[in-house]
Amino acid sequence: MALLSTTAMLLLAAPAAAQTEAPADEGLQDIIVTAQRQKETLQRAAIAVDVVQGSDLVDAGVTQMDRLGELAPSLTIQPTSTGNILFVRGVGNFTVSPNSDPAIAFNYDGIYVGRPTSTTGTFFDLERIEVLKGPQGTLYGRNATGGAINVIPAQPKIGEWSGYGTVSFANYKTVTGEGAINIPMGENGAMRIAGSIAHHDGYLRDDTADDKTHSLRVQLKAELTPTLTVRLAGDYSHTGGKGAGPTYQGHYAFNPASRQYQFIASGLPVSEGMFTPAAQAYRATIRAGTAGRNLDALGPTPFQDNSFYGANAEIAWDTGIGTLTVIPAWRYAKLNLLSSAAGFMYRQNETDEQYSLEARFQGNRIGMFDYTLGGYYYHERINAVTALSLSSAVSYLRPNYRTESWAPFGRLTAHLSDALRLVGGVRYTDDKKRFTGPTIAGAIVCTTVVAGVPTCPNAPLFPLATGPSALPFAFPPQGVPVLPIIVGGVPTGAIVARTDRLDNSRLANNKVTWRAAVEFDVAPQSLLYASFETGYRSGGFSPAQGFETFDPEYLDAYTIGSKNRFFGNRVQLNLEAFYWKYRDQQVNHVGLDLSGRTANFTQNIGRSTIKGAEVEARMLVTPTTLLSGNVQYLDATNKAFLYQQAVGTPGTPPPLTGCAVRLNANPTLYDVDCAGFQSYNSPKWTINLAAQQTFELGDYVIVAGADSQYKSSRNIGFSYLPEQRVDGDWLVNAQLSFGPADDRWSLAGFVRNIGNNRIPLGSSLHPTANILALTTSAPRTYGVRASAKF
């Protein structure tokens, strides 16, 4: 549960509608969730789930996905320029590229959103966010092995005039705000209009790591008859600015004699970015892969101009024997961005369009049984135009992806007694995919060797261009593999090589996933539960020779937990233990394919055992003092993590990795073995602590609060290099607010990341220049917030 949640009396600026709470004098509030497709209190939901309320997001200043992990201890997030890489307890995505389905499903307003790039601009006017831990193989949209994030907007309130607004001003020229107005439309209908803005300058010295987002949502809800309710919704969001920005951590120099790599630190602060004069000067000291010279300055300046649209409906019909719910939805995204990525330029134009339809019937109790039956259909189209410049290498891709998925599902609960329940669920999923599109790749190779070192100081490098015809030097036409590079009529000693690829592939996967659970009410406010659930994530494609397809991945999850309230509902203690078996893990990485071309591809290379425990406690020490704590222990270790990479041409350096490297039985391949390492993005300890004190001043109250999070040492880079392992760190925030006891308005001051710790979040390796690029969290921010509602 989010640590900033508090009782109704302690909440001063809850912009979204409050969840169904117990009165303040009865102790801790109850939060209503729908994580199991039915309304129930969080304490009665026999599943592993964290909940963050809409007011928590406002208090914490969370406007995008990248900081949600501060409120949900099981969640680790790495922000990138094209989306967020999500991990739950060591299970997640290694990429946001469109050739892979998410391991952590993102569901917005009950709609599965297929692209991680389309999860921005949704964190406003929310009832809550639910973070489900473990495979979602029965009740939710498409299957996901690691978990699901359910973003649930506040719905129109029929027959009510109401609204709220909140705005914050902070350093880095930060302006964030959100608000909503609820308009009655007769006795049986209402409209709700909500919007948000989130603007701040760059957190890095080169003005990257900024935010320029604005969003709008409109909903109509009507009770057309006593048994039929219809809700229509549309939303729009736009993201501009420069986007996420990394900093040079250092680079690796290869010694051909010893066949070893040496790390050379950049000496730049983590706040530098890649476009300052100091960063550009450092870049000029780094060798440009096979080109036989040093790198040019990085450019042009990154930007993003991304728009997201959605429309959906929810139709609920009480048939007398149960409730039929139908959810049709459409979502569309148009991406136009230029990113500096891990020290190389990446240009992408992409359109994503998806249609989905879900229908489920929740039947009334028949004897001792409750049941839910449903079906789900999903169709997605992705069209992209991508240019990627690695200085000594370049790729131009025009991939097109098509996915069609359908799944019937069912769930049955047997009430063996008033206190004992057995639960079973099953889903059959059928996924069909198609991948088409051409790829043109080029490489610059210096053929002049001086003192044993390739040396071509006059050779050009690949600039970021729209295609081969826009390059400032001759590129081989199709069918011609190699051309010498001549500049100003003078040979440079380098050649440019071309490889072409045309993909046209189909793939079909299907799987039955299931869940079995037992629930027992030990006491009126004590629940004991245990479950077993299977997870599945569909296979896919890669535009890489020898690695064209990859298979599904699977996860088996065992969970046992207990949820308890004591001492007149003033103390809450929830316990959970889990044991997961993860196999055929899909891992995306950059390497040489069998044609010798640098490519991005996915392989089934992982198998791990994930086990641990979580303890969550809340205590209303006095009617005005709330303490909260959450401790997660996670033991996630790679039992197998073996992948292949091409050897390349004679003299090509071996793979740069902290793992064991050896030649495969096939002498054209290396085996890279990372077995035994702590899994990626899997801190052994995560601790969240919070305290909140209310001071009553007549008709007014002052609320002082502080919260912190600790994550222990962890690996934040795929290559498991020593420099990609970070030490444990603390993040501490504080807030002080003032307002009337009736909560009609409030004023607050806040400081986030008091220690100004730029916590390392992700470390990426440039695939040809061996640059290590680091992405960090926001620095210290401080400001004021004003809120009002009617």
C-alpha positions in Angstrom: 0.0 0.0 0.0 1.2 3.5 -0.7 3.0 4.9 2.4 1.5 8.3 2.0 -2.1 7.0 2.3 -3.8 8.2 5.5 -7.2 8.4 7.2 -9.9 10.6 5.8 -9.2 13.0 8.7 -5.6 13.3 7.9 -6.0 13.9 4.1 -6.0 17.6 3.4 -5.8 17.8 -0.4 -7.4 14.7 -1.9 -8.1 15.9 -5.5 -9.8 12.8 -6.6 -12.8 11.3 -5.0 -12.0 9.5 -1.8 -12.2 5.8 -1.7 -14.8 4.2 0.6 -13.3 4.9 4.0 -14.2 4.1 7.5 -14.9 7.1 9.7 -11.8 8.6 11.2 -12.8 7.6 14.7 -12.9 4.0 13.6 -9.2 3.9 12.7 -7.5 3.2 9.4 -9.5 3.7 6.3 -10.6 1.0 4.0 -9.7 1.3 0.3 -11.9 -0.2 -2.4 -10.0 -2.0 -5.2 -11.1 -3.8 -8.3 -7.9 -5.8 -8.8 -9.9 -9.0 -9.1 -12.6 -7.5 -11.4 -14.9 -7.0 -8.5 -15.3 -4.3 -5.8 -13.8 -5.3 -2.5 -11.7 -3.7 0.2 -7.9 -4.0 -0.1 -7.7 -5.9 3.1 -10.2 -8.5 1.8 -8.4 -8.9 -1.6 -6.5 -12.2 -1.4 -3.8 -11.2 -3.9 -0.5 -9.5 -3.9 -1.2 -5.8 -4.7 0.0 -2.4 -3.8 -2.3 0.6 -4.0 -1.4 4.2 -4.6 -4.3 6.7 -4.2 -4.8 9.7 -6.4 -4.0 12.0 -3.5 -0.8 10.2 -2.9 0.4 11.1 -6.4 -0.4 14.7 -5.9 1.4 14.8 -2.5 4.5 13.1 -3.9 4.5 15.2 -7.1 4.3 12.1 -9.3 3.0 13.1 -12.8 4.6 10.4 -14.9 5.3 6.7 -14.6 9.0 7.1 -13.9 8.6 7.9 -10.2 5.8 5.5 -9.4 8.4 3.1 -7.9 9.0 5.5 -5.0 5.4 4.6 -3.8 5.3 1.0 -4.8 8.2 -0.9 -3.3 8.0 -3.9 -5.5 8.3 -1.8 -8.7 11.6 -0.7 -10.3 11.5 1.7 -13.2 14.2 2.8 -15.6 13.1 5.9 -17.7 14.3 6.1 -21.3 13.7 8.6 -24.1 11.1 6.3 -25.6 9.3 4.9 -22.6 9.8 3.3 -19.2 11.4 -0.1 -18.6 9.3 -1.7 -15.8 10.4 -4.5 -13.4 8.4 -6.2 -10.6 10.5 -8.4 -8.4 13.1 -9.1 -11.0 10.7 -9.7 -13.9 10.3 -7.1 -16.6 11.3 -5.7 -20.0 14.8 -5.1 -21.2 13.5 -2.9 -23.9 10.6 -0.6 -25.0 11.1 -1.5 -28.7 7.9 -2.5 -30.6 9.1 -6.0 -31.3 8.3 -7.1 -27.7 5.2 -7.3 -25.6 5.4 -5.9 -22.1 6.2 -8.2 -19.2 4.3 -5.8 -16.9 0.9 -5.1 -18.4 -0.3 -1.4 -18.3 -4.0 -1.1 -18.0 -5.6 2.4 -18.3 -9.2 2.7 -17.3 -9.6 -1.1 -17.8 -7.8 -1.0 -21.2 -4.6 -2.9 -21.9 -2.1 -0.5 -23.5 0.3 -2.5 -25.6 3.2 0.0 -26.0 5.3 1.2 -23.1 5.8 4.4 -25.1 2.0 5.1 -24.6 1.9 5.2 -20.8 2.6 8.9 -20.4 0.0 11.6 -19.6 -2.3 9.4 -17.6 -1.4 10.3 -14.0 -4.1 12.9 -13.2 -7.6 12.9 -11.6 -7.2 9.3 -10.5 -9.1 7.2 -8.0 -6.0 5.0 -7.5 -3.3 3.0 -9.1 -3.1 -0.8 -8.4 0.3 -2.6 -8.8 -0.4 -6.3 -9.1 2.6 -8.5 -8.3 3.1 -11.7 -10.2 1.7 -13.2 -13.4 -1.7 -12.0 -14.7 -2.9 -15.1 -16.6 -6.6 -15.3 -15.9 -8.6 -12.0 -15.5 -6.6 -9.3 -17.3 -6.3 -8.3 -21.0 -3.3 -9.9 -22.5 -1.1 -12.1 -20.4 1.9 -10.7 -18.5 4.5 -12.7 -16.6 5.6 -10.1 -14.0 2.5 -8.2 -13.0 0.1 -5.4 -14.0 -0.3 -1.7 -13.3 -4.0 -0.6 -13.3 -4.5 3.2 -13.7 -8.0 4.0 -12.6 -9.4 7.5 -13.3 -12.1 9.1 -11.2 -15.5 8.6 -12.8 -18.3 11.1 -13.2 -20.5 11.5 -10.2 -24.2 11.4 -11.3 -26.3 14.4 -10.2 -23.4 16.3 -8.6 -21.7 19.6 -9.2 -18.1 19.4 -7.9 -14.6 20.0 -8.8 -11.1 20.6 -7.6 -7.8 22.2 -8.8 -4.2 21.9 -7.6 -1.1 23.7 -8.8 2.5 23.5 -7.8 5.5 25.7 -8.4 9.0 24.5 -7.8 12.7 25.0 -8.8 13.8 24.2 -12.4 10.9 26.4 -13.5 8.5 23.6 -12.5 4.8 24.2 -13.0 2.5 21.2 -12.5 -1.3 21.2 -12.1 -4.4 19.2 -12.5 -8.0 19.7 -12.0 -11.5 18.4 -12.8 -15.1 19.6 -12.9 -18.0 17.3 -12.5 -21.2 18.5 -14.3 -24.6 17.0 -13.6 -26.7 16.2 -16.7 -30.2 15.6 -15.4 -30.9 13.2 -12.5 -29.3 10.3 -14.2 -26.2 11.5 -15.9 -23.0 13.5 -15.5 -19.9 14.8 -17.4 -16.4 15.0 -16.0 -13.7 17.1 -17.6 -10.2 16.8 -16.3 -6.8 18.1 -17.4 -3.2 18.4 -16.3 0.1 20.0 -17.2 3.6 19.0 -16.1 6.4 21.3 -17.1 9.9 21.6 -15.8 13.3 22.6 -17.3 16.0 20.0 -17.8 17.5 18.4 -14.7 20.9 18.1 -16.5 23.2 20.9 -17.5 22.5 20.4 -21.2 18.8 21.0 -20.6 17.8 17.4 -21.2 15.8 15.4 -18.7 12.9 17.9 -18.9 9.2 17.5 -19.1 6.6 19.3 -21.3 3.4 17.3 -21.0 -0.3 18.3 -21.1 -3.3 16.0 -21.0 -7.1 16.1 -21.2 -9.8 13.6 -20.4 -13.6 13.9 -20.9 -16.1 11.3 -19.6 -19.9 11.0 -19.9 -21.8 8.6 -17.6 -25.5 7.9 -17.7 -27.9 5.5 -16.0 -30.1 4.9 -19.0 -32.4 2.5 -17.1 -32.3 1.2 -13.6 -30.3 -1.8 -14.9 -28.2 -0.2 -17.7 -25.3 2.2 -17.2 -23.1 3.5 -20.0 -19.9 5.5 -19.6 -18.0 7.0 -22.6 -14.5 8.4 -22.3 -12.0 10.1 -24.5 -8.5 11.3 -23.7 -5.6 13.1 -25.3 -2.0 13.7 -24.2 1.0 15.4 -25.8 4.6 15.2 -24.7 7.2 17.7 -25.9 10.6 19.0 -24.8 13.9 17.1 -25.1 13.0 14.1 -23.1 15.1 11.8 -20.9 18.9 12.5 -20.9 21.9 10.4 -19.9 25.4 11.4 -18.9 28.7 9.9 -19.9 29.8 7.6 -17.1 33.0 6.6 -19.0 34.2 4.3 -21.8 36.1 1.1 -22.4 39.3 1.0 -24.4 40.3 -2.4 -25.9 43.9 -3.6 -25.8 44.4 -5.9 -28.8 47.6 -7.4 -27.3 46.0 -8.5 -24.1 42.5 -8.9 -25.5 41.2 -7.0 -22.4 39.1 -3.9 -21.9 40.0 -1.0 -19.6 37.4 1.3 -18.1 38.2 5.0 -18.3 35.9 7.2 -16.2 34.6 10.3 -17.9 35.3 12.5 -14.8 32.1 14.4 -15.5 29.4 14.9 -12.9 26.2 12.9 -13.2 24.4 16.2 -13.8 26.4 17.0 -17.0 24.4 15.5 -19.8 25.8 14.9 -23.3 25.6 18.2 -25.1 27.6 20.6 -22.9 31.1 21.7 -24.1 32.7 19.6 -21.5 30.8 16.5 -22.5 31.5 17.1 -26.2 35.2 17.5 -25.4 35.2 14.2 -23.5 33.5 12.5 -26.4 36.2 13.6 -28.8 38.7 11.4 -26.8 36.8 8.2 -27.6 37.6 5.9 -30.6 34.7 5.5 -33.0 34.5 1.7 -33.2 36.0 0.3 -36.4 36.4 3.7 -38.2 40.0 4.2 -37.1 39.5 7.7 -35.6 37.8 9.5 -32.7 34.2 10.4 -32.4 32.7 13.6 -33.7 30.5 15.9 -31.5 27.1 14.5 -30.7 24.2 16.1 -32.4 21.7 17.4 -33.3 19.7 18.4 -30.2 17.2 15.8 -29.1 13.4 16.5 -29.1 10.1 14.7 -28.7 6.8 15.5 -30.2 4.5 12.7 -29.3 0.7 12.6 -29.3 -1.6 10.0 -27.7 -5.3 9.5 -28.2 -7.9 7.2 -26.8 -11.6 6.4 -26.8 -13.4 3.8 -24.8 -16.8 2.8 -23.3 -18.0 0.8 -20.4 -21.5 -0.7 -20.7 -22.8 -2.5 -17.6 -26.2 -4.3 -17.8 -27.7 -6.0 -14.7 -29.5 -8.9 -16.3 -31.1 -10.1 -13.1 -28.9 -13.2 -13.0 -25.7 -11.3 -13.1 -24.0 -8.3 -14.6 -22.7 -8.1 -18.2 -19.9 -5.6 -18.7 -18.7 -4.7 -22.2 -15.6 -2.6 -22.8 -14.7 -1.5 -26.4 -11.6 0.6 -26.8 -9.4 2.3 -29.4 -6.0 3.9 -28.8 -3.6 5.7 -31.1 -0.1 7.1 -30.7 2.0 9.1 -33.1 5.7 9.3 -32.1 8.1 11.8 -33.5 11.4 11.9 -31.6 15.1 12.3 -31.7 17.1 10.8 -28.8 20.7 10.7 -27.7 20.2 7.2 -26.2 23.5 5.7 -24.9 25.7 8.3 -26.7 24.3 7.8 -30.1 21.5 9.5 -32.1 18.2 7.7 -32.7 15.5 9.1 -34.9 12.0 7.5 -34.8 8.6 8.2 -36.5 6.1 5.7 -35.4 2.3 5.2 -35.4 0.7 2.7 -33.0 -3.0 1.8 -33.3 -4.9 -0.8 -31.2 -8.5 -2.0 -30.9 -9.7 -4.2 -28.1 -13.0 -5.6 -26.9 -13.6 -7.2 -23.6 -16.9 -8.8 -22.4 -17.4 -10.4 -19.1 -20.3 -11.8 -17.2 -20.3 -11.8 -13.4 -23.0 -14.1 -12.3 -25.0 -14.0 -9.1 -24.3 -16.6 -6.5 -25.6 -20.1 -7.4 -25.6 -22.1 -4.3 -22.0 -21.9 -2.9 -20.5 -20.7 -6.2 -19.6 -17.2 -7.6 -18.5 -17.2 -11.2 -17.1 -14.9 -13.9 -17.0 -15.7 -17.6 -15.5 -13.5 -20.3 -13.7 -13.1 -23.6 -11.1 -10.6 -24.8 -10.0 -9.5 -28.3 -7.0 -7.4 -29.2 -5.7 -6.1 -32.5 -2.5 -3.9 -32.9 -0.7 -2.3 -35.8 2.7 -0.6 -35.6 4.4 1.2 -38.4 7.8 2.8 -37.8 10.5 4.6 -39.7 13.8 4.5 -37.7 17.3 5.8 -38.3 20.1 4.9 -35.9 23.6 6.4 -36.1 26.4 4.7 -34.2 29.1 6.8 -35.9 31.0 3.9 -37.3 27.7 2.0 -38.1 24.2 3.0 -39.2 20.8 1.3 -39.5 17.7 2.4 -41.4 14.6 0.3 -40.6 11.0 0.4 -41.6 9.4 -2.3 -39.5 5.7 -3.1 -39.6 4.1 -5.3 -36.8 0.7 -6.8 -36.6 -0.7 -8.6 -33.6 -4.1 -10.3 -33.2 -4.9 -12.0 -29.9 -8.1 -13.5 -28.4 -8.7 -15.2 -25.1 -11.7 -16.7 -23.3 -11.4 -16.8 -19.6 -13.3 -17.9 -16.5 -13.2 -17.9 -12.7 -15.1 -19.9 -10.1 -15.2 -19.3 -6.3 -16.6 -22.0 -4.1 -17.7 -20.8 -0.6 -17.2 -23.9 1.4 -18.2 -22.0 4.5 -18.6 -18.5 5.7 -14.9 -18.4 6.3 -13.3 -20.7 3.7 -13.2 -20.2 -0.1 -11.6 -22.0 -3.0 -10.8 -20.1 -6.2 -10.0 -21.3 -9.6 -9.4 -19.4 -12.8 -8.3 -20.3 -16.4 -7.6 -18.5 -19.6 -6.7 -19.7 -23.1 -4.7 -17.2 -25.1 -4.1 -17.4 -28.9 -1.6 -14.9 -30.3 -0.9 -14.4 -34.0 1.8 -11.9 -35.2 3.3 -10.7 -38.4 6.5 -8.8 -39.0 7.5 -7.2 -42.3 9.9 -4.5 -43.4 13.3 -3.7 -44.9 16.5 -3.0 -43.0 19.6 -1.3 -44.5 22.8 -1.3 -42.5 26.2 0.2 -43.0 29.5 0.1 -41.4 32.7 2.1 -41.8 35.9 0.0 -41.5 39.4 1.4 -41.5 41.8 -0.7 -43.6 45.0 1.3 -42.9 47.0 0.0 -40.0 49.7 2.1 -38.3 51.8 0.5 -35.5 49.2 -2.3 -35.2 46.3 0.2 -34.9 43.7 0.9 -37.6 44.2 4.6 -38.4 42.0 6.6 -40.7 42.0 10.2 -39.4 40.3 11.6 -42.5 37.5 9.0 -42.7 34.0 10.4 -42.2 31.5 9.1 -39.7 27.8 8.4 -40.2 25.7 11.5 -39.4 22.1 11.0 -38.5 20.4 11.1 -41.9 17.0 10.0 -43.2 18.5 7.4 -45.4 21.6 6.4 -47.5 20.8 9.0 -50.2 21.2 11.8 -47.6 24.7 10.8 -46.5 27.6 13.2 -47.4 29.6 10.4 -49.0 28.9 7.6 -51.4 27.0 4.6 -49.9 27.0 1.3 -51.8 23.9 0.8 -53.9 21.9 -2.4 -53.3 23.8 -5.4 -54.4 27.2 -3.8 -53.9 28.6 -4.9 -50.6 31.6 -2.5 -50.2 32.8 0.8 -51.5 36.0 2.7 -50.7 35.4 6.1 -49.0 36.8 9.0 -50.9 36.6 12.6 -49.6 37.5 15.5 -51.8 39.0 13.1 -54.4 41.4 11.6 -51.8 41.1 8.0 -50.5 40.7 7.9 -46.7 41.9 4.3 -46.2 38.4 3.3 -45.0 35.6 1.4 -46.7 31.9 1.4 -46.2 30.1 -1.9 -46.1 26.4 -2.4 -46.8 24.0 -5.2 -45.7 20.3 -5.5 -46.6 17.6 -7.5 -45.0 13.9 -8.0 -45.8 11.7 -9.5 -43.2 8.4 -11.1 -43.8 7.5 -13.5 -41.0 4.5 -14.9 -39.2 4.3 -16.4 -35.7 1.6 -18.1 -33.7 1.7 -18.9 -30.0 -1.0 -20.1 -27.7 -1.1 -21.1 -24.0 -3.5 -22.1 -21.2 -2.7 -20.2 -18.0 -4.5 -20.8 -14.7 -4.8 -19.9 -11.1 -5.7 -21.9 -8.0 -6.1 -20.3 -4.5 -7.5 -20.8 -1.1 -8.8 -18.0 1.2 -9.6 -18.4 4.9 -11.0 -15.7 7.3 -9.1 -16.5 10.4 -10.9 -13.7 12.2 -13.3 -10.9 11.2 -10.3 -8.7 10.3 -7.7 -11.4 9.5 -7.3 -13.1 6.1 -5.0 -15.9 5.2 -4.5 -16.9 1.6 -2.3 -19.0 -0.6 -2.2 -19.3 -4.4 -0.5 -20.8 -7.4 -0.6 -19.0 -10.8 1.0 -19.4 -14.2 2.2 -16.6 -16.5 3.0 -16.4 -20.2 4.3 -13.8 -22.5 4.1 -14.3 -26.2 7.1 -14.7 -28.5 8.1 -12.2 -31.3 10.5 -11.1 -33.9 13.9 -9.4 -34.3 15.4 -7.8 -37.4 18.7 -9.8 -37.0 20.1 -12.6 -39.0 20.2 -15.8 -37.0 18.0 -14.4 -34.3 14.8 -13.8 -36.3 12.3 -15.1 -33.7 12.1 -15.8 -30.0 9.8 -18.0 -28.1 7.3 -17.3 -25.2 8.5 -16.9 -21.7 6.8 -18.5 -18.6 6.5 -18.0 -14.9 5.1 -20.1 -12.1 4.2 -18.2 -8.9 3.6 -19.5 -5.4 2.2 -17.0 -2.9 1.1 -17.2 0.7 -0.1 -14.1 2.6 -2.0 -12.7 5.5 -3.8 -9.4 5.9 -4.7 -8.2 9.4 -6.2 -5.3 11.4 -5.8 -5.1 15.2 -6.6 -2.9 18.1 -9.8 -1.3 17.0 -8.8 -1.0 13.4 -5.8 1.2 14.3 -3.0 -1.3 13.4 -2.5 -3.0 10.1 0.0 -5.8 9.5 0.2 -7.5 6.1 2.6 -10.3 5.4 3.4 -12.1 2.1 5.9 -14.7 1.0 6.5 -15.6 -2.7 8.4 -18.2 -4.7 8.6 -17.8 -8.5 10.1 -20.0 -11.2 11.0 -18.0 -14.3 12.0 -19.7 -17.5 12.7 -19.0 -21.1 13.2 -15.4 -20.1 13.1 -13.0 -23.0 16.1 -10.7 -23.0 16.7 -7.9 -25.5 20.2 -6.6 -26.2 22.4 -5.2 -28.9 25.1 -7.3 -30.4 26.5 -8.7 -33.7 24.1 -10.9 -35.6 25.4 -13.7 -37.9 25.9 -11.3 -40.8 28.3 -9.3 -38.6 25.9 -6.4 -38.4 25.2 -4.6 -35.1 21.6 -5.3 -34.4 19.0 -5.2 -31.6 17.5 -8.6 -30.9 15.8 -10.7 -28.3 16.7 -14.2 -27.2 15.2 -16.7 -24.7 18.3 -16.8 -22.5 17.2 -16.6 -18.9 16.0 -18.9 -16.1 15.9 -17.8 -12.5 14.4 -18.5 -9.1 12.9 -15.6 -7.4 11.9 -15.7 -3.8 11.3 -13.4 -0.9 8.9 -11.8 1.5 7.2 -8.5 2.1 5.9 -6.9 5.3 3.7 -3.9 5.3 2.5 -2.1 8.5 0.5 0.9 9.3 -0.3 2.3 12.8 -2.6 5.1 13.8 -0.7 5.8 17.0 -3.1 8.6 18.0 -6.0 10.0 16.1 -3.6 12.5 14.5 -0.4 10.4 14.2 0.1 7.9 11.4 3.2 5.7 10.9 3.8 3.4 7.9 6.4 1.0 6.8 7.0 -1.5 4.1 10.0 -3.9 3.8 10.6 -6.2 0.9 13.3 -8.9 0.8 14.0 -10.2 -2.7 16.4 -13.0 -3.7 16.5 -13.0 -7.5 19.4 -14.9 -9.0 20.2 -16.0 -12.6 20.2 -19.8 -12.7 20.8 -19.6 -16.4 21.6 -16.5 -18.5 23.4 -17.8 -21.6 23.3 -16.0 -25.0 25.2 -16.0 -28.2 26.9 -13.2 -30.2 28.7 -13.5 -33.5 32.5 -13.5 -33.5 32.6 -11.1 -36.5 35.6 -10.5 -38.8 39.2 -11.3 -37.7 40.4 -8.7 -35.2 36.9 -7.9 -34.0 37.0 -7.5 -30.2 35.1 -10.0 -28.0 31.8 -9.0 -26.4 32.2 -6.4 -23.7 30.6 -7.9 -20.6 31.2 -8.6 -16.9 30.1 -12.2 -17.6 32.1 -15.3 -18.7 32.8 -15.4 -22.4 33.9 -18.5 -24.4 33.7 -19.8 -27.9 30.7 -21.8 -28.9 31.0 -25.2 -30.5 30.1 -23.2 -33.6 33.3 -21.1 -34.0 31.4 -18.2 -35.5 29.7 -17.6 -32.1 30.6 -16.6 -28.6 28.8 -17.9 -25.6 28.2 -15.2 -22.9 27.2 -16.8 -19.6 25.8 -14.6 -16.7 24.6 -17.4 -14.5 25.0 -16.7 -10.8 24.5 -13.0 -11.0 21.9 -11.1 -9.1 19.1 -10.5 -11.5 18.8 -7.2 -13.3 16.9 -4.5 -11.5 16.4 -6.6 -8.4 17.6 -4.9 -5.1 17.7 -7.4 -2.3 16.2 -5.0 0.2 13.6 -2.2 -0.4 12.4 -0.3 2.6 9.7 2.4 2.6 9.1 4.4 5.8 6.7 7.3 6.4 5.3 9.4 9.2 2.5 12.0 9.3 1.4 14.2 12.2 -1.6 16.5 12.3 -1.8 19.6 14.5 -5.3 21.0 15.2 -5.6 24.8 15.4 -9.3 25.5 15.9 -11.0 25.2 12.6 -7.6 24.6 10.8 -5.0 21.9 10.7 -1.3 21.7 10.0 -0.1 18.4 8.6 3.7 17.5 8.7 4.8 14.5 6.8 8.1 12.8 5.8 8.8 9.6 3.8 11.8 7.8 2.6 12.8 4.8 0.5 16.0 2.6 0.6 17.1 0.3 -2.1 20.1 -1.9 -1.6 22.8 -2.6 -4.2 21.7 -3.8 -7.6 22.6 -4.3 -11.2 21.2 -1.6 -13.5 22.8 -2.7 -16.8 22.3 -5.7 -19.1 26.0 -6.4 -19.5 26.7 -6.9 -15.7 29.8 -4.8 -15.9 31.3 -3.8 -12.5 30.5 -0.1 -13.3 26.8 -1.1 -13.8 26.4 -2.2 -10.2 25.3 0.6 -7.8 25.4 0.8 -4.1 22.4 1.1 -1.8 20.8 4.6 -1.5 18.2 6.5 0.4 15.6 9.0 -1.0 14.0 11.3 1.6 11.1 13.7 1.1 9.2 16.1 3.4 6.0 18.2 3.3 4.1 20.7 5.5 0.5 21.7 4.7 -2.0 24.1 6.2 -5.8 24.4 5.6 -9.2 24.3 7.1 -10.4 21.1 8.7 -13.2 20.7 6.1 -10.5 20.3 3.5 -11.9 22.9 1.1 -8.4 24.3 0.4 -4.9 23.8 1.5 -1.4 25.3 1.0 1.7 23.2 1.2 5.4 23.4 1.0 7.6 20.4 0.0 11.1 19.2 -0.5 11.8 16.1 -2.5 15.1 14.2 -2.5 16.4 16.3 0.4 19.9 14.8 0.2 20.1 15.8 -3.5 21.1 12.2 -4.4 20.9 11.6 -8.2 20.2 7.9 -7.8 21.5 5.8 -10.7 18.5 4.3 -12.5 19.9 2.8 -15.7 23.3 2.2 -17.4 23.5 1.6 -21.1 26.4 0.6 -23.3 27.1 2.1 -26.7 27.4 -1.0 -28.9 30.4 0.2 -31.1 32.2 3.0 -29.2 31.8 1.2 -25.8 30.6 4.3 -24.0 28.8 3.7 -20.7 25.8 6.1 -20.4 24.1 6.7 -17.0 20.5 7.8 -16.4 19.7 9.2 -12.9 16.8 10.3 -10.8 15.7 13.9 -10.4 17.9 16.2 -8.1 16.5 18.0 -5.1 13.3 19.8 -5.9 11.4 22.2 -3.6 8.3 24.3 -4.0 4.8 25.2 -2.9 1.4 23.8 -3.8 -2.1 25.2 -3.5 -5.3 23.1 -3.8 -9.0 23.8 -3.6 -12.2 21.9 -4.2 -15.9 22.4 -4.2 
